[in-house]
Amino acid sequence: MAVIELTKDNFEAEVLKSEVPVLVDFFASWCGPCQMMGPIFDEVSADYEGKLKFGKVSTESDGELAQKYGIQSIPCFVLFKGGEETERVVGGSAKDVFKTKIDSLLGK
């Protein structure tokens, strides 16, 4: 499944009303660690198809979403289950470390 570009217009439908957990990447184009994590986020999304949805929110174009969820540092990965934030990971990491963090968030 492809990573979904999230905006204030589709956030409720794609994240808050999702049947499966959603991992949301809050990022900005000028952020070096965000640029590093972008390809990793995209690659890892294929490994969790059917178990976890992946979406991205630009803090530049949808700053009100970042503000609503109290995003203070980016990249920030927020896990939503049943329409509620359940966990959060801030900062970049290597692909294998990132997958371990996702598995931990999902309770594997």
PyRosetta script that sets phi, psi and omega in degrees:
from pyrosetta import init, pose_from_sequence

init()
pose = pose_from_sequence("MAVIELTKDNFEAEVLKSEVPVLVDFFASWCGPCQMMGPIFDEVSADYEGKLKFGKVSTESDGELAQKYGIQSIPCFVLFKGGEETERVVGGSAKDVFKTKIDSLLGK")
pose.set_psi(1, 137.6)
pose.set_omega(1, -179.5)
pose.set_phi(2, -74.2)
pose.set_psi(2, 154.5)
pose.set_omega(2, 175.1)
pose.set_phi(3, -71.7)
pose.set_psi(3, 133.9)
pose.set_omega(3, -176.6)
pose.set_phi(4, -92.0)
pose.set_psi(4, 132.1)
pose.set_omega(4, 173.2)
pose.set_phi(5, -80.1)
pose.set_psi(5, 116.8)
pose.set_omega(5, -177.0)
pose.set_phi(6, -99.3)
pose.set_psi(6, 141.2)
pose.set_omega(6, 176.4)
pose.set_phi(7, -135.9)
pose.set_psi(7, 174.8)
pose.set_omega(7, 177.2)
pose.set_phi(8, -61.5)
pose.set_psi(8, -24.0)
pose.set_omega(8, -178.2)
pose.set_phi(9, -77.3)
pose.set_psi(9, -30.5)
pose.set_omega(9, -178.0)
pose.set_phi(10, -115.8)
pose.set_psi(10, 0.3)
pose.set_omega(10, -175.4)
pose.set_phi(11, -60.4)
pose.set_psi(11, -45.6)
pose.set_omega(11, -178.2)
pose.set_phi(12, -61.7)
pose.set_psi(12, -48.9)
pose.set_omega(12, -178.1)
pose.set_phi(13, -66.3)
pose.set_psi(13, -44.2)
pose.set_omega(13, -174.5)
pose.set_phi(14, -81.3)
pose.set_psi(14, -29.0)
pose.set_omega(14, -174.8)
pose.set_phi(15, -111.8)
pose.set_psi(15, -60.2)
pose.set_omega(15, -172.2)
pose.set_phi(16, -68.9)
pose.set_psi(16, -28.4)
pose.set_omega(16, -179.9)
pose.set_phi(17, -106.2)
pose.set_psi(17, 12.4)
pose.set_omega(17, -178.1)
pose.set_phi(18, -70.4)
pose.set_psi(18, 141.1)
pose.set_omega(18, 177.1)
pose.set_phi(19, -74.8)
pose.set_psi(19, -26.5)
pose.set_omega(19, -180.0)
pose.set_phi(20, -111.5)
pose.set_psi(20, 157.4)
pose.set_omega(20, 176.6)
pose.set_phi(21, -58.4)
pose.set_psi(21, 151.3)
pose.set_omega(21, -179.2)
pose.set_phi(22, -126.8)
pose.set_psi(22, 128.7)
pose.set_omega(22, 174.2)
pose.set_phi(23, -101.1)
pose.set_psi(23, 118.0)
pose.set_omega(23, -176.3)
pose.set_phi(24, -107.5)
pose.set_psi(24, 127.4)
pose.set_omega(24, 177.1)
pose.set_phi(25, -98.2)
pose.set_psi(25, 110.9)
pose.set_omega(25, 172.7)
pose.set_phi(26, -89.9)
pose.set_psi(26, 121.5)
pose.set_omega(26, -171.8)
pose.set_phi(27, -144.2)
pose.set_psi(27, 172.3)
pose.set_omega(27, 172.4)
pose.set_phi(28, -141.3)
pose.set_psi(28, 148.1)
pose.set_omega(28, -176.8)
pose.set_phi(29, -66.3)
pose.set_psi(29, -26.5)
pose.set_omega(29, -178.0)
pose.set_phi(30, -85.5)
pose.set_psi(30, -5.0)
pose.set_omega(30, -174.0)
pose.set_phi(31, -88.1)
pose.set_psi(31, 115.7)
pose.set_omega(31, -179.8)
pose.set_phi(32, -57.5)
pose.set_psi(32, -52.5)
pose.set_omega(32, 178.0)
pose.set_phi(33, -60.5)
pose.set_psi(33, -32.0)
pose.set_omega(33, 177.0)
pose.set_phi(34, -65.2)
pose.set_psi(34, -42.1)
pose.set_omega(34, 178.9)
pose.set_phi(35, -64.7)
pose.set_psi(35, -36.1)
pose.set_omega(35, 178.0)
pose.set_phi(36, -67.1)
pose.set_psi(36, -40.0)
pose.set_omega(36, -175.9)
pose.set_phi(37, -80.2)
pose.set_psi(37, -21.0)
pose.set_omega(37, -177.6)
pose.set_phi(38, -52.3)
pose.set_psi(38, -55.6)
pose.set_omega(38, 179.7)
pose.set_phi(39, -63.7)
pose.set_psi(39, -35.6)
pose.set_omega(39, 178.8)
pose.set_phi(40, -64.9)
pose.set_psi(40, -44.9)
pose.set_omega(40, 178.3)
pose.set_phi(41, -58.2)
pose.set_psi(41, -45.3)
pose.set_omega(41, 179.9)
pose.set_phi(42, -63.6)
pose.set_psi(42, -45.5)
pose.set_omega(42, -178.6)
pose.set_phi(43, -63.8)
pose.set_psi(43, -46.2)
pose.set_omega(43, -176.8)
pose.set_phi(44, -66.0)
pose.set_psi(44, -29.7)
pose.set_omega(44, -177.9)
pose.set_phi(45, -57.4)
pose.set_psi(45, -33.4)
pose.set_omega(45, -179.9)
pose.set_phi(46, -66.8)
pose.set_psi(46, -28.9)
pose.set_omega(46, -177.9)
pose.set_phi(47, -73.5)
pose.set_psi(47, -15.7)
pose.set_omega(47, -175.4)
pose.set_phi(48, -117.3)
pose.set_psi(48, 18.3)
pose.set_omega(48, -177.6)
pose.set_phi(49, -55.9)
pose.set_psi(49, 129.9)
pose.set_omega(49, -179.2)
pose.set_phi(50, 88.5)
pose.set_psi(50, -18.5)
pose.set_omega(50, -178.9)
pose.set_phi(51, -106.4)
pose.set_psi(51, -27.3)
pose.set_omega(51, -173.5)
pose.set_phi(52, -153.1)
pose.set_psi(52, 134.9)
pose.set_omega(52, 176.9)
pose.set_phi(53, -97.0)
pose.set_psi(53, 144.5)
pose.set_omega(53, -179.9)
pose.set_phi(54, -117.0)
pose.set_psi(54, 132.8)
pose.set_omega(54, 178.2)
pose.set_phi(55, -140.9)
pose.set_psi(55, 157.3)
pose.set_omega(55, -179.0)
pose.set_phi(56, -125.9)
pose.set_psi(56, 137.0)
pose.set_omega(56, 175.4)
pose.set_phi(57, -119.9)
pose.set_psi(57, 121.8)
pose.set_omega(57, 174.4)
pose.set_phi(58, -78.1)
pose.set_psi(58, 120.8)
pose.set_omega(58, 179.0)
pose.set_phi(59, -71.9)
pose.set_psi(59, -13.2)
pose.set_omega(59, 177.8)
pose.set_phi(60, -79.5)
pose.set_psi(60, -48.6)
pose.set_omega(60, -176.7)
pose.set_phi(61, -90.2)
pose.set_psi(61, -21.4)
pose.set_omega(61, 179.2)
pose.set_phi(62, -128.8)
pose.set_psi(62, 53.1)
pose.set_omega(62, -179.0)
pose.set_phi(63, -60.1)
pose.set_psi(63, -27.7)
pose.set_omega(63, -179.9)
pose.set_phi(64, -66.0)
pose.set_psi(64, -31.3)
pose.set_omega(64, 175.6)
pose.set_phi(65, -69.0)
pose.set_psi(65, -43.3)
pose.set_omega(65, 177.5)
pose.set_phi(66, -60.4)
pose.set_psi(66, -41.4)
pose.set_omega(66, 179.4)
pose.set_phi(67, -66.6)
pose.set_psi(67, -43.0)
pose.set_omega(67, -179.5)
pose.set_phi(68, -58.4)
pose.set_psi(68, -37.6)
pose.set_omega(68, -177.6)
pose.set_phi(69, -98.6)
pose.set_psi(69, 11.7)
pose.set_omega(69, 172.8)
pose.set_phi(70, 65.1)
pose.set_psi(70, 35.8)
pose.set_omega(70, 179.4)
pose.set_phi(71, -75.5)
pose.set_psi(71, 117.9)
pose.set_omega(71, -178.0)
pose.set_phi(72, -113.8)
pose.set_psi(72, -22.3)
pose.set_omega(72, 177.9)
pose.set_phi(73, -133.0)
pose.set_psi(73, 144.4)
pose.set_omega(73, 178.4)
pose.set_phi(74, -128.6)
pose.set_psi(74, 152.8)
pose.set_omega(74, -1.4)
pose.set_phi(75, -69.4)
pose.set_psi(75, 148.2)
pose.set_omega(75, 177.7)
pose.set_phi(76, -132.2)
pose.set_psi(76, 124.2)
pose.set_omega(76, -177.8)
pose.set_phi(77, -108.4)
pose.set_psi(77, 118.3)
pose.set_omega(77, -175.8)
pose.set_phi(78, -116.4)
pose.set_psi(78, 128.0)
pose.set_omega(78, 178.4)
pose.set_phi(79, -96.1)
pose.set_psi(79, 127.1)
pose.set_omega(79, 176.8)
pose.set_phi(80, -112.4)
pose.set_psi(80, 130.7)
pose.set_omega(80, 173.6)
pose.set_phi(81, -129.3)
pose.set_psi(81, 130.3)
pose.set_omega(81, 178.8)
pose.set_phi(82, 58.7)
pose.set_psi(82, 31.5)
pose.set_omega(82, 177.8)
pose.set_phi(83, 81.7)
pose.set_psi(83, 3.8)
pose.set_omega(83, -179.0)
pose.set_phi(84, -121.3)
pose.set_psi(84, 144.8)
pose.set_omega(84, 173.3)
pose.set_phi(85, -69.3)
pose.set_psi(85, 129.4)
pose.set_omega(85, 179.4)
pose.set_phi(86, -113.8)
pose.set_psi(86, -32.0)
pose.set_omega(86, -178.0)
pose.set_phi(87, -150.2)
pose.set_psi(87, 164.0)
pose.set_omega(87, -179.8)
pose.set_phi(88, -150.8)
pose.set_psi(88, 137.6)
pose.set_omega(88, 176.4)
pose.set_phi(89, -127.6)
pose.set_psi(89, 128.7)
pose.set_omega(89, -178.8)
pose.set_phi(90, -112.0)
pose.set_psi(90, 134.9)
pose.set_omega(90, 174.5)
pose.set_phi(91, 103.2)
pose.set_psi(91, 167.7)
pose.set_omega(91, -178.7)
pose.set_phi(92, -90.9)
pose.set_psi(92, 162.8)
pose.set_omega(92, 176.9)
pose.set_phi(93, -161.3)
pose.set_psi(93, 167.9)
pose.set_omega(93, 176.5)
pose.set_phi(94, -68.0)
pose.set_psi(94, 159.5)
pose.set_omega(94, -175.7)
pose.set_phi(95, -56.2)
pose.set_psi(95, -47.9)
pose.set_omega(95, -177.8)
pose.set_phi(96, -65.7)
pose.set_psi(96, -36.6)
pose.set_omega(96, 177.2)
pose.set_phi(97, -67.3)
pose.set_psi(97, -41.0)
pose.set_omega(97, 179.4)
pose.set_phi(98, -62.7)
pose.set_psi(98, -43.3)
pose.set_omega(98, 178.5)
pose.set_phi(99, -63.4)
pose.set_psi(99, -38.8)
pose.set_omega(99, 177.6)
pose.set_phi(100, -62.8)
pose.set_psi(100, -40.5)
pose.set_omega(100, 177.7)
pose.set_phi(101, -64.4)
pose.set_psi(101, -41.2)
pose.set_omega(101, 179.2)
pose.set_phi(102, -64.0)
pose.set_psi(102, -45.2)
pose.set_omega(102, 178.8)
pose.set_phi(103, -58.6)
pose.set_psi(103, -41.2)
pose.set_omega(103, 178.1)
pose.set_phi(104, -63.8)
pose.set_psi(104, -42.7)
pose.set_omega(104, 178.9)
pose.set_phi(105, -61.9)
pose.set_psi(105, -37.2)
pose.set_omega(105, -178.7)
pose.set_phi(106, -81.1)
pose.set_psi(106, -7.6)
pose.set_omega(106, 177.3)
pose.set_phi(107, 80.3)
pose.set_psi(107, 28.0)
pose.set_omega(107, 179.4)
pose.set_phi(108, -79.0)
pose.dump_pdb("model.pdb")
